[in-house]
Amino acid sequence: MSLKFNEAFAKVLEKVTSLDDGLKVDEEICEKIYQAFHDVNSIFKGTLFDLNKTNTLKSYYQPWIVLKMPFKITPNKLCTVSKGGIYQLKAGRNVRHLAVQNGLVDPKLLAALFDFDLKRAVGRIGQVRSGQSGQVYKLDAESESNSEIVLYSIDVTWSPIAGGPELFYYFELGLQFLDDPNVYKPFGTVFLVLEKPINIIGKDDIVACDKFMKHLNIERSEDTDNCYFPDKFRNRPLSDGILDTLKYVVSVSNPNVCPPFTTS
């Protein structure tokens, strides 16, 4: 594909309605969620950090929030796996917390308590009018789990009348305790510590692609979500990746129009 076409396509992308409009209210929405944990008198009030980093519209997306727990623990390493270390976390004798049972921090109980309070807090907000944009946003919290992890999400949608962008927060829990720099993630009945460096997901090209699709009024669905493959953008021009993605979306959404696109 010619360089001139790539340059022209880049100029088109610059003129497409920017998803950055949604990022302008990102911090505002996060602060309201933090405050809602205080309003419902959650045991997690004042402990939440980095929610804004889990906004999937961000170029660099962190897949966990941080809960800064207000007590010390003694980590007991059980084994090492490919992802890192597996731990039990012993709490001090004087620690009084609902997630501490028989002297141990219970990861399943903690995840369930957070799930309950997240839905209470977000449910209390319901709808909010942004002081920056004037738009009305509706907030919904959900969770999904398997035998090992719980994934939480907060979906922020806008009033169809006002128009505006969508925000979507998607995350696991990461816990930090007093005098311990590690981040512990609930993992079934134990905790996982990532002991190897992990790259926060960089997705500038994916964001640009999503922006272009929204400009064409193409929304993601269960059928098309897997079309947004990072491999389409690796070591190639952005325009090539977007056009390949568009071909795939069309083939999945309308299988009679053209055969499914496959990458080499």
VMD Tcl script that draws the C-alpha trace (Angstrom):
set ca {
  {0.00 0.00 0.00}
  {1.49 3.36 -0.99}
  {2.91 5.83 1.49}
  {0.70 8.56 0.05}
  {-2.41 6.54 0.86}
  {-1.19 5.94 4.42}
  {-0.58 9.66 4.88}
  {-4.00 10.52 3.49}
  {-5.66 7.93 5.71}
  {-3.89 9.34 8.76}
  {-5.34 12.77 7.96}
  {-8.80 11.23 7.77}
  {-8.29 9.65 11.18}
  {-7.29 13.00 12.65}
  {-10.62 14.47 11.58}
  {-12.71 11.61 12.94}
  {-14.66 12.43 16.10}
  {-12.17 11.89 18.90}
  {-12.68 9.39 21.68}
  {-10.66 11.77 23.85}
  {-13.95 13.53 24.64}
  {-14.70 10.58 26.88}
  {-11.34 10.86 28.62}
  {-12.14 14.43 29.67}
  {-14.79 13.18 32.08}
  {-12.85 10.08 33.08}
  {-11.36 11.56 36.25}
  {-14.71 13.11 37.18}
  {-16.50 9.76 36.93}
  {-13.77 8.02 38.95}
  {-14.00 10.59 41.75}
  {-17.77 10.08 41.94}
  {-17.25 6.31 42.22}
  {-14.63 6.80 44.96}
  {-17.03 9.08 46.84}
  {-19.87 6.57 46.44}
  {-17.82 4.00 48.39}
  {-17.79 6.52 51.26}
  {-21.50 7.21 50.85}
  {-22.42 3.52 51.27}
  {-19.92 3.21 54.16}
  {-17.99 0.48 52.39}
  {-15.12 -1.28 54.16}
  {-13.11 -0.35 51.04}
  {-13.73 3.40 51.26}
  {-10.50 5.34 50.88}
  {-8.59 2.30 49.63}
  {-9.33 2.48 45.87}
  {-6.66 3.76 43.49}
  {-5.95 3.61 39.73}
  {-9.53 3.10 38.58}
  {-8.93 5.58 35.76}
  {-6.07 3.40 34.47}
  {-8.55 0.56 33.85}
  {-10.52 2.64 31.34}
  {-10.26 0.57 28.17}
  {-10.33 3.72 26.03}
  {-6.89 4.66 27.36}
  {-3.90 4.15 25.08}
  {-2.21 2.37 27.97}
  {-4.59 0.18 29.90}
  {-3.87 -1.36 33.31}
  {-5.99 -4.48 33.90}
  {-6.24 -4.13 37.70}
  {-7.15 -1.53 40.27}
  {-5.22 -1.15 43.51}
  {-6.80 -1.54 46.95}
  {-4.44 -0.16 49.59}
  {-5.39 -2.24 52.59}
  {-4.98 -0.55 56.00}
  {-3.12 -3.31 57.81}
  {0.07 -5.36 57.65}
  {0.39 -8.95 56.53}
  {3.01 -11.67 56.63}
  {3.21 -13.35 53.22}
  {3.75 -17.11 53.18}
  {5.05 -18.26 49.80}
  {3.60 -21.64 48.84}
  {5.18 -22.16 45.42}
  {6.38 -20.50 42.23}
  {4.48 -20.71 38.94}
  {5.14 -19.27 35.49}
  {3.16 -16.14 36.30}
  {4.90 -15.53 39.63}
  {4.60 -16.57 43.26}
  {1.61 -18.15 45.02}
  {1.03 -16.91 48.57}
  {-1.10 -17.16 51.66}
  {-1.38 -13.89 53.56}
  {-1.34 -13.97 57.35}
  {-2.86 -11.00 59.16}
  {-1.80 -9.82 62.59}
  {-3.72 -10.92 65.68}
  {-5.18 -7.48 66.22}
  {-6.47 -7.06 62.65}
  {-10.24 -6.74 62.47}
  {-11.43 -6.94 58.87}
  {-14.33 -8.82 57.30}
  {-12.00 -10.44 54.76}
  {-9.77 -11.92 57.49}
  {-10.80 -15.39 58.62}
  {-8.83 -17.54 61.08}
  {-5.87 -15.20 60.83}
  {-5.66 -15.36 57.01}
  {-6.82 -12.93 54.33}
  {-9.47 -14.89 52.44}
  {-9.20 -14.02 48.71}
  {-12.62 -15.42 47.74}
  {-14.37 -13.62 50.59}
  {-12.52 -10.39 49.85}
  {-13.49 -10.56 46.16}
  {-17.13 -11.19 47.10}
  {-17.17 -8.30 49.57}
  {-15.72 -5.95 46.98}
  {-18.21 -7.15 44.37}
  {-21.11 -6.42 46.73}
  {-19.84 -2.95 47.65}
  {-18.93 -2.03 44.06}
  {-22.47 -2.73 42.92}
  {-23.91 -0.87 45.91}
  {-21.71 2.17 45.25}
  {-22.29 2.32 41.50}
  {-25.99 1.61 41.97}
  {-26.21 4.55 44.37}
  {-24.84 6.84 41.65}
  {-27.19 5.56 38.94}
  {-27.03 8.56 36.62}
  {-24.73 11.54 36.81}
  {-24.51 14.79 34.87}
  {-20.93 15.72 34.05}
  {-19.90 19.13 35.29}
  {-17.43 19.35 32.40}
  {-19.50 18.24 29.43}
  {-23.06 18.65 30.72}
  {-23.86 15.18 29.40}
  {-25.85 12.64 31.40}
  {-24.15 9.31 32.04}
  {-25.62 6.07 33.33}
  {-23.40 3.74 35.34}
  {-23.73 -0.03 35.70}
  {-21.42 -2.46 37.49}
  {-21.09 -6.16 36.67}
  {-18.76 -9.03 37.50}
  {-17.84 -12.39 36.04}
  {-15.78 -15.16 37.55}
  {-14.28 -18.58 37.09}
  {-12.61 -20.86 39.60}
  {-9.57 -18.59 39.93}
  {-10.30 -14.93 39.14}
  {-13.08 -12.38 39.30}
  {-13.30 -9.69 36.62}
  {-15.22 -6.50 37.39}
  {-16.60 -3.95 34.95}
  {-18.21 -0.53 35.13}
  {-20.09 0.50 32.00}
  {-20.67 4.23 31.56}
  {-23.17 5.07 28.82}
  {-24.48 8.43 27.71}
  {-27.93 9.82 27.10}
  {-28.92 9.18 23.45}
  {-30.33 12.69 23.33}
  {-27.19 14.45 24.56}
  {-24.80 12.25 22.63}
  {-21.26 11.62 23.73}
  {-18.62 8.96 24.25}
  {-18.71 5.75 26.24}
  {-16.38 4.77 29.07}
  {-15.71 1.19 30.08}
  {-13.67 0.12 33.10}
  {-12.57 -3.51 33.20}
  {-10.31 -4.88 35.92}
  {-9.19 -7.42 38.47}
  {-8.28 -6.61 42.06}
  {-4.72 -5.85 43.12}
  {-4.01 -5.48 46.85}
  {-1.22 -3.59 48.57}
  {-0.66 -3.83 52.31}
  {1.18 -1.58 54.75}
  {4.98 -1.75 54.44}
  {4.78 -4.20 51.50}
  {5.41 -2.99 47.93}
  {4.01 -6.12 46.26}
  {0.64 -6.21 44.53}
  {-1.32 -9.34 45.46}
  {-4.08 -10.57 43.16}
  {-6.82 -12.91 44.42}
  {-6.33 -16.20 42.61}
  {-8.78 -18.85 43.74}
  {-8.06 -19.66 47.38}
  {-4.61 -18.02 47.34}
  {-2.92 -14.85 46.10}
  {-0.70 -14.38 43.07}
  {2.22 -11.94 42.96}
  {3.61 -11.03 39.56}
  {7.32 -11.37 40.18}
  {8.36 -10.86 36.56}
  {8.05 -7.47 34.84}
  {4.71 -7.08 33.11}
  {4.01 -4.64 30.32}
  {0.84 -2.62 30.75}
  {-1.14 -3.18 27.57}
  {-0.26 -0.55 24.95}
  {-3.04 -0.07 22.43}
  {-2.70 3.23 20.57}
  {-3.47 1.55 17.23}
  {-6.42 -0.39 18.67}
  {-7.86 2.86 20.04}
  {-7.44 4.56 16.66}
  {-9.14 1.60 14.97}
  {-12.01 1.68 17.45}
  {-12.35 5.42 16.85}
  {-12.62 4.91 13.11}
  {-15.20 2.12 13.47}
  {-17.36 4.25 15.75}
  {-17.18 7.03 13.15}
  {-18.68 4.54 10.69}
  {-21.38 3.69 13.29}
  {-19.93 0.20 13.68}
  {-20.21 -0.87 17.31}
  {-18.53 -3.89 18.82}
  {-20.63 -6.95 19.56}
  {-20.03 -10.50 20.71}
  {-19.74 -11.51 17.06}
  {-17.27 -8.81 16.02}
  {-15.21 -8.18 19.18}
  {-12.54 -10.73 18.20}
  {-11.98 -8.82 14.96}
  {-9.85 -6.29 16.83}
  {-6.66 -8.36 16.81}
  {-3.45 -6.63 18.02}
  {-1.53 -8.76 15.48}
  {-3.17 -6.80 12.65}
  {-1.16 -3.73 13.70}
  {2.20 -5.24 14.56}
  {5.04 -4.01 12.31}
  {2.76 -2.56 9.64}
  {1.06 0.76 8.81}
  {-1.98 1.73 10.87}
  {-4.11 2.06 7.72}
  {-3.40 -1.57 6.74}
  {-4.48 -2.81 10.15}
  {-7.68 -0.77 10.15}
  {-8.68 -1.87 6.65}
  {-8.01 -5.51 7.53}
  {-10.12 -5.11 10.65}
  {-12.92 -3.53 8.61}
  {-12.84 -6.46 6.17}
  {-13.10 -8.90 9.05}
  {-15.98 -7.01 10.71}
  {-17.90 -6.96 7.44}
  {-17.31 -10.67 6.82}
  {-18.43 -11.62 10.34}
  {-21.43 -9.30 10.38}
  {-22.49 -10.16 6.80}
  {-21.12 -13.61 5.90}
  {-22.94 -13.59 2.55}
  {-21.18 -10.41 1.42}
  {-17.65 -11.77 1.33}
  {-15.76 -14.75 2.76}
  {-14.14 -14.30 6.20}
  {-10.82 -12.47 6.07}
  {-7.84 -14.43 7.32}
  {-4.45 -13.13 8.29}
  {-1.32 -14.74 7.00}
}
mol new
graphics top color blue
foreach p $ca { graphics top sphere $p radius 0.5 }
foreach p [lrange $ca 0 end-1] q [lrange $ca 1 end] { graphics top cylinder $p $q radius 0.2 }
display resetview
